Amino acid sequence: MVTGKEKQVMAEEAQERPRKLSPNLRGTRAKVGKVAPASGLFRCEKCGTEVPLKKGAIVPLCPHCKKGLSFIIIAE
């Protein structure tokens, strides 16, 4: 699981980098309980909350709405 400090650092790094996805990851979905396909910033499909995740991490429930069951990768 990503700690609060790691989450903050990843969010800051994501803001500094351009939001440019490689073609093979564009629109990739990650479901709760599955493994994140790449490191980056993921957006909850239900409420739009952005969550930073590392590649290989288990995708958690949305920390904001607790109902979002899938995320879309928006930045690497």
Secondary structure as UniProt FT lines:
FT   HELIX           4..16
FT   TURN            23..27
FT   STRAND          29..31
FT   TURN            32..33
FT   STRAND          40..44
FT   TURN            45..47
FT   STRAND          50..53
FT   TURN            55..56
FT   TURN            63..65
FT   STRAND          70..75
//
